[in-house]
């Protein structure tokens, strides 16, 4: 989805079905590109989240993004 490299069923991460303008599409991405996108989201999230402004350790979204980034390291 991001890097343009060829993906196979063994290397692609399914990002879930999307619907836009009445059409359905099924994005896929490689593990390194997905991890970079997750890390960028995790790092950007606190600036847009009221809970993170109060106490980032209590934010479920940031914790989930962090856990996903760790999972994608494997």
Order of alpha helices (4+ residues) and beta strands (2+ residues): beta-beta-alpha-alpha-alpha
